Amino acid sequence: METVTLSPKFQVVIPREIREALKLTAGEKLRVLRYGDRVEFMPVRTAREMRGFLRGMDTTIEREDDRL
């Protein structure tokens, strides 16, 4: 687990290992979410980039009638 420091301008640097693993680039937009008592950053992806990301998902679950 990495530790970062919040600057006086309320900025943080995302550690290199995490940037590389998530393939983040300079200038990329991130969504910021408050989840309980923590902050989460989610890369904003285009619909084209998201295509196929659910491949292999189990679709045999029971659904409510209005969700078919």
N, CA, C and O atoms as a printed pandas DataFrame, in Angstrom:
     atom_number atom_name residue_name chain_id  residue_number  x_coord  y_coord  z_coord
0              1         N          MET        A               1    0.848   -1.174    0.000
1              2        CA          MET        A               1    0.000    0.000    0.000
2              3         C          MET        A               1    0.893    1.237    0.000
3              4         O          MET        A               1    1.827    1.352    0.794
4              5         N          GLU        A               2    0.587    2.146   -0.898
5              6        CA          GLU        A               2    1.341    3.383   -1.025
6              7         C          GLU        A               2    0.744    4.469   -0.134
7              8         O          GLU        A               2   -0.447    4.445    0.179
8              9         N          THR        A               3    1.574    5.409    0.266
9             10        CA          THR        A               3    1.124    6.559    1.031
10            11         C          THR        A               3    1.486    7.811    0.254
11            12         O          THR        A               3    2.604    7.931   -0.248
12            13         N          VAL        A               4    0.553    8.742    0.151
13            14        CA          VAL        A               4    0.808   10.005   -0.527
14            15         C          VAL        A               4    0.535   11.144    0.442
15            16         O          VAL        A               4   -0.125   10.958    1.464
16            17         N          THR        A               5    1.047   12.324    0.114
17            18        CA          THR        A               5    0.866   13.495    0.957
18            19         C          THR        A               5    0.010   14.513    0.225
19            20         O          THR        A               5    0.221   14.770   -0.960
20            21         N          LEU        A               6   -0.934   15.077    0.910
21            22        CA          LEU        A               6   -1.791   16.111    0.360
22            23         C          LEU        A               6   -1.035   17.436    0.426
23            24         O          LEU        A               6   -0.605   17.857    1.500
24            25         N          SER        A               7   -0.874   18.091   -0.724
25            26        CA          SER        A               7   -0.109   19.343   -0.772
26            27         C          SER        A               7   -0.950   20.500   -0.236
27            28         O          SER        A               7   -2.156   20.349   -0.039
28            29         N          PRO        A               8   -0.319   21.658    0.003
29            30        CA          PRO        A               8   -1.076   22.830    0.442
30            31         C          PRO        A               8   -2.154   23.251   -0.565
31            32         O          PRO        A               8   -3.117   23.923   -0.197
32            33         N          LYS        A               9   -1.992   22.855   -1.839
33            34        CA          LYS        A               9   -2.991   23.158   -2.863
34            35         C          LYS        A               9   -3.991   22.001   -3.007
35            36         O          LYS        A               9   -4.752   21.958   -3.974
36            37         N          PHE        A              10   -3.989   21.077   -2.058
37            38        CA          PHE        A              10   -4.883   19.915   -2.037
38            39         C          PHE        A              10   -4.660   19.003   -3.249
39            40         O          PHE        A              10   -5.619   18.471   -3.809
40            41         N          GLN        A              11   -3.415   18.824   -3.648
41            42        CA          GLN        A              11   -3.057   17.944   -4.750
42            43         C          GLN        A              11   -2.334   16.717   -4.208
43            44         O          GLN        A              11   -1.678   16.774   -3.168
44            45         N          VAL        A              12   -2.465   15.598   -4.934
45            46        CA          VAL        A              12   -1.725   14.389   -4.599
46            47         C          VAL        A              12   -1.051   13.873   -5.866
47            48         O          VAL        A              12   -1.507   14.148   -6.976
48            49         N          VAL        A              13    0.031   13.129   -5.695
49            50        CA          VAL        A              13    0.703   12.479   -6.819
50            51         C          VAL        A              13    0.365   11.000   -6.743
51            52         O          VAL        A              13    0.588   10.355   -5.719
52            53         N          ILE        A              14   -0.175   10.465   -7.835
53            54        CA          ILE        A              14   -0.488    9.040   -7.892
54            55         C          ILE        A              14    0.830    8.294   -8.121
55            56         O          ILE        A              14    1.529    8.587   -9.092
56            57         N          PRO        A              15    1.185    7.346   -7.263
57            58        CA          PRO        A              15    2.458    6.644   -7.391
58            59         C          PRO        A              15    2.622    5.971   -8.759
59            60         O          PRO        A              15    1.653    5.498   -9.352
60            61         N          ARG        A              16    3.860    5.937   -9.244
61            62        CA          ARG        A              16    4.183    5.396  -10.568
62            63         C          ARG        A              16    3.627    3.990  -10.766
63            64         O          ARG        A              16    3.044    3.698  -11.810
64            65         N          GLU        A              17    3.800    3.126   -9.787
65            66        CA          GLU        A              17    3.338    1.739   -9.904
66            67         C          GLU        A              17    1.837    1.678  -10.216
67            68         O          GLU        A              17    1.400    0.872  -11.037
68            69         N          ILE        A              18    1.066    2.525   -9.562
69            70        CA          ILE        A              18   -0.382    2.551   -9.781
70            71         C          ILE        A              18   -0.702    3.175  -11.138
71            72         O          ILE        A              18   -1.557    2.666  -11.862
72            73         N          ARG        A              19   -0.024    4.277  -11.493
73            74        CA          ARG        A              19   -0.245    4.908  -12.805
74            75         C          ARG        A              19    0.029    3.925  -13.930
75            76         O          ARG        A              19   -0.740    3.845  -14.887
76            77         N          GLU        A              20    1.114    3.181  -13.821
77            78        CA          GLU        A              20    1.467    2.228  -14.873
78            79         C          GLU        A              20    0.488    1.058  -14.926
79            80         O          GLU        A              20    0.104    0.621  -16.011
80            81         N          ALA        A              21    0.086    0.551  -13.772
81            82        CA          ALA        A              21   -0.842   -0.585  -13.735
82            83         C          ALA        A              21   -2.195   -0.210  -14.340
83            84         O          ALA        A              21   -2.830   -1.033  -14.999
84            85         N          LEU        A              22   -2.640    1.037  -14.116
85            86        CA          LEU        A              22   -3.930    1.497  -14.640
86            87         C          LEU        A              22   -3.791    2.187  -15.997
87            88         O          LEU        A              22   -4.781    2.622  -16.584
88            89         N          LYS        A              23   -2.547    2.283  -16.491
89            90        CA          LYS        A              23   -2.261    2.941  -17.784
90            91         C          LYS        A              23   -2.802    4.362  -17.819
91            92         O          LYS        A              23   -3.399    4.789  -18.807
92            93         N          LEU        A              24   -2.582    5.096  -16.714
93            94        CA          LEU        A              24   -3.001    6.490  -16.651
94            95         C          LEU        A              24   -1.966    7.359  -17.358
95            96         O          LEU        A              24   -0.772    7.061  -17.332
96            97         N          THR        A              25   -2.430    8.434  -17.987
97            98        CA          THR        A              25   -1.533    9.358  -18.670
98            99         C          THR        A              25   -1.769   10.768  -18.153
99           100         O          THR        A              25   -2.826   11.066  -17.595
100          101         N          ALA        A              26   -0.782   11.633  -18.340
101          102        CA          ALA        A              26   -0.901   13.026  -17.909
102          103         C          ALA        A              26   -2.060   13.687  -18.631
103          104         O          ALA        A              26   -2.224   13.507  -19.838
104          105         N          GLY        A              27   -2.856   14.442  -17.914
105          106        CA          GLY        A              27   -3.989   15.136  -18.492
106          107         C          GLY        A              27   -5.268   14.315  -18.545
107          108         O          GLY        A              27   -6.322   14.832  -18.915
108          109         N          GLU        A              28   -5.185   13.052  -18.179
109          110        CA          GLU        A              28   -6.376   12.187  -18.207
110          111         C          GLU        A              28   -7.361   12.631  -17.128
111          112         O          GLU        A              28   -6.956   13.037  -16.039
112          113         N          LYS        A              29   -8.636   12.552  -17.432
113          114        CA          LYS        A              29   -9.666   12.945  -16.477
114          115         C          LYS        A              29  -10.019   11.765  -15.565
115          116         O          LYS        A              29  -10.087   10.615  -15.999
116          117         N          LEU        A              30  -10.241   12.091  -14.286
117          118        CA          LEU        A              30  -10.625   11.096  -13.283
118          119         C          LEU        A              30  -11.876   11.581  -12.572
119          120         O          LEU        A              30  -12.016   12.770  -12.286
120          121         N          ARG        A              31  -12.776   10.665  -12.292
121          122        CA          ARG        A              31  -13.936   10.992  -11.469
122          123         C          ARG        A              31  -13.508   10.811  -10.014
123          124         O          ARG        A              31  -12.768    9.884   -9.684
124          125         N          VAL        A              32  -13.982   11.705   -9.156
125          126        CA          VAL        A              32  -13.652   11.649   -7.735
126          127         C          VAL        A              32  -14.932   11.359   -6.966
127          128         O          VAL        A              32  -15.922   12.083   -7.074
128          129         N          LEU        A              33  -14.890   10.289   -6.190
129          130        CA          LEU        A              33  -16.054    9.864   -5.428
130          131         C          LEU        A              33  -15.739    9.814   -3.943
131          132         O          LEU        A              33  -14.641    9.423   -3.545
132          133         N          ARG        A              34  -16.691   10.206   -3.139
133          134        CA          ARG        A              34  -16.579   10.000   -1.697
134          135         C          ARG        A              34  -17.322    8.714   -1.394
135          136         O          ARG        A              34  -18.507    8.593   -1.705
136          137         N          TYR        A              35  -16.647    7.761   -0.796
137          138        CA          TYR        A              35  -17.243    6.468   -0.458
138          139         C          TYR        A              35  -17.008    6.253    1.025
139          140         O          TYR        A              35  -15.936    5.814    1.440
140          141         N          GLY        A              36  -18.028    6.570    1.826
141          142        CA          GLY        A              36  -17.855    6.479    3.276
142          143         C          GLY        A              36  -16.845    7.506    3.729
143          144         O          GLY        A              36  -17.026    8.703    3.505
144          145         N          ASP        A              37  -15.777    7.045    4.368
145          146        CA          ASP        A              37  -14.748    7.969    4.855
146          147         C          ASP        A              37  -13.486    7.937    3.989
147          148         O          ASP        A              37  -12.391    8.223    4.473
148          149         N          ARG        A              38  -13.641    7.590    2.719
149          150        CA          ARG        A              38  -12.473    7.561    1.838
150          151         C          ARG        A              38  -12.784    8.241    0.510
151          152         O          ARG        A              38  -13.945    8.495    0.191
152          153         N          VAL        A              39  -11.749    8.531   -0.254
153          154        CA          VAL        A              39  -11.867    9.168   -1.562
154          155         C          VAL        A              39  -11.408    8.161   -2.607
155          156         O          VAL        A              39  -10.365    7.528   -2.442
156          157         N          GLU        A              40  -12.187    8.007   -3.694
157          158        CA          GLU        A              40  -11.821    7.088   -4.769
158          159         C          GLU        A              40  -11.726    7.859   -6.075
159          160         O          GLU        A              40  -12.539    8.743   -6.347
160          161         N          PHE        A              41  -10.731    7.518   -6.877
161          162        CA          PHE        A              41  -10.538    8.107   -8.192
162          163         C          PHE        A              41  -10.822    7.037   -9.237
163          164         O          PHE        A              41  -10.296    5.926   -9.157
164          165         N          MET        A              42  -11.661    7.377  -10.221
165          166        CA          MET        A              42  -11.993    6.433  -11.288
166          167         C          MET        A              42  -11.694    7.082  -12.633
167          168         O          MET        A              42  -12.205    8.165  -12.918
168          169         N          PRO        A              43  -10.873    6.438  -13.467
169          170        CA          PRO        A              43  -10.607    7.004  -14.788
170          171         C          PRO        A              43  -11.891    7.123  -15.598
171          172         O          PRO        A              43  -12.721    6.214  -15.586
172          173         N          VAL        A              44  -12.057    8.232  -16.295
173          174        CA          VAL        A              44  -13.195    8.428  -17.193
174          175         C          VAL        A              44  -12.850    7.724  -18.495
175          176         O          VAL        A              44  -11.843    8.046  -19.126
176          177         N          ARG        A              45  -13.662    6.781  -18.895
177          178        CA          ARG        A              45  -13.424    6.011  -20.121
178          179         C          ARG        A              45  -14.522    6.306  -21.134
179          180         O          ARG        A              45  -15.674    6.524  -20.758
180          181         N          THR        A              46  -14.174    6.311  -22.403
181          182        CA          THR        A              46  -15.167    6.494  -23.459
182          183         C          THR        A              46  -15.933    5.194  -23.644
183          184         O          THR        A              46  -15.496    4.134  -23.195
184          185         N          ALA        A              47  -17.084    5.286  -24.311
185          186        CA          ALA        A              47  -17.881    4.091  -24.589
186          187         C          ALA        A              47  -17.076    3.104  -25.423
187          188         O          ALA        A              47  -17.191    1.895  -25.228
188          189         N          ARG        A              48  -16.267    3.599  -26.343
189          190        CA          ARG        A              48  -15.437    2.735  -27.180
190          191         C          ARG        A              48  -14.424    1.954  -26.333
191          192         O          ARG        A              48  -14.193    0.770  -26.575
192          193         N          GLU        A              49  -13.829    2.612  -25.353
193          194        CA          GLU        A              49  -12.855    1.939  -24.480
194          195         C          GLU        A              49  -13.527    0.905  -23.580
195          196         O          GLU        A              49  -12.907   -0.090  -23.205
196          197         N          MET        A              50  -14.799    1.139  -23.232
197          198        CA          MET        A              50  -15.513    0.235  -22.332
198          199         C          MET        A              50  -16.065   -0.991  -23.057
199          200         O          MET        A              50  -16.479   -1.952  -22.410
200          201         N          ARG        A              51  -16.077   -0.972  -24.374
201          202        CA          ARG        A              51  -16.642   -2.076  -25.150
202          203         C          ARG        A              51  -15.985   -3.411  -24.769
203          204         O          ARG        A              51  -14.764   -3.555  -24.826
204          205         N          GLY        A              52  -16.815   -4.373  -24.383
205          206        CA          GLY        A              52  -16.325   -5.707  -24.068
206          207         C          GLY        A              52  -15.805   -5.896  -22.658
207          208         O          GLY        A              52  -15.337   -6.986  -22.331
208          209         N          PHE        A              53  -15.866   -4.874  -21.800
209          210        CA          PHE        A              53  -15.272   -5.028  -20.471
210          211         C          PHE        A              53  -16.050   -5.986  -19.575
211          212         O          PHE        A              53  -15.532   -6.419  -18.545
212          213         N          LEU        A              54  -17.284   -6.324  -19.947
213          214        CA          LEU        A              54  -18.065   -7.290  -19.162
214          215         C          LEU        A              54  -18.036   -8.692  -19.763
215          216         O          LEU        A              54  -18.768   -9.576  -19.318
216          217         N          ARG        A              55  -17.203   -8.892  -20.762
217          218        CA          ARG        A              55  -17.106  -10.201  -21.408
218          219         C          ARG        A              55  -16.808  -11.270  -20.347
219          220         O          ARG        A              55  -15.930  -11.097  -19.501
220          221         N          GLY        A              56  -17.546  -12.359  -20.411
221          222        CA          GLY        A              56  -17.337  -13.453  -19.464
222          223         C          GLY        A              56  -18.202  -13.354  -18.222
223          224         O          GLY        A              56  -18.144  -14.228  -17.357
224          225         N          MET        A              57  -19.005  -12.299  -18.120
225          226        CA          MET        A              57  -19.869  -12.124  -16.952
226          227         C          MET        A              57  -20.978  -13.185  -16.957
227          228         O          MET        A              57  -21.522  -13.511  -18.011
228          229         N          ASP        A              58  -21.303  -13.713  -15.796
229          230        CA          ASP        A              58  -22.359  -14.721  -15.662
230          231         C          ASP        A              58  -23.710  -14.072  -15.910
231          232         O          ASP        A              58  -24.121  -13.201  -15.143
232          233         N          THR        A              59  -24.404  -14.472  -16.957
233          234        CA          THR        A              59  -25.707  -13.894  -17.300
234          235         C          THR        A              59  -26.860  -14.838  -16.949
235          236         O          THR        A              59  -27.995  -14.604  -17.363
236          237         N          THR        A              60  -26.581  -15.889  -16.200
237          238        CA          THR        A              60  -27.617  -16.866  -15.868
238          239         C          THR        A              60  -28.349  -16.525  -14.579
239          240         O          THR        A              60  -29.144  -17.336  -14.104
240          241         N          ILE        A              61  -28.112  -15.366  -14.002
241          242        CA          ILE        A              61  -28.776  -14.997  -12.755
242          243         C          ILE        A              61  -30.264  -14.740  -13.008
243          244         O          ILE        A              61  -30.658  -14.351  -14.107
244          245         N          GLU        A              62  -31.075  -14.959  -11.987
245          246        CA          GLU        A              62  -32.506  -14.681  -12.109
246          247         C          GLU        A              62  -32.717  -13.178  -12.047
247          248         O          GLU        A              62  -32.096  -12.482  -11.243
248          249         N          ARG        A              63  -33.607  -12.686  -12.909
249          250        CA          ARG        A              63  -33.893  -11.259  -12.955
250          251         C          ARG        A              63  -35.368  -11.023  -12.691
251          252         O          ARG        A              63  -36.206  -11.894  -12.922
252          253         N          GLU        A              64  -35.666   -9.838  -12.208
253          254        CA          GLU        A              64  -37.065   -9.463  -12.018
254          255         C          GLU        A              64  -37.693   -9.299  -13.392
255          256         O          GLU        A              64  -37.003   -8.980  -14.360
256          257         N          ASP        A              65  -39.004   -9.517  -13.481
257          258        CA          ASP        A              65  -39.700   -9.472  -14.772
258          259         C          ASP        A              65  -39.475   -8.176  -15.524
259          260         O          ASP        A              65  -39.367   -8.193  -16.751
260          261         N          ASP        A              66  -39.401   -7.050  -14.822
261          262        CA          ASP        A              66  -39.252   -5.774  -15.503
262          263         C          ASP        A              66  -37.793   -5.480  -15.893
263          264         O          ASP        A              66  -37.508   -4.399  -16.409
264          265         N          ARG        A              67  -36.877   -6.408  -15.660
265          266        CA          ARG        A              67  -35.458   -6.209  -15.972
266          267         C          ARG        A              67  -34.973   -7.094  -17.109
267          268         O          ARG        A              67  -33.764   -7.219  -17.304
268          269         N          LEU        A              68  -35.872   -7.712  -17.866
269          270        CA          LEU        A              68  -35.454   -8.602  -18.948
270          271         C          LEU        A              68  -35.157   -7.857  -20.212
271          272         O          LEU        A              68  -34.792   -8.467  -21.217
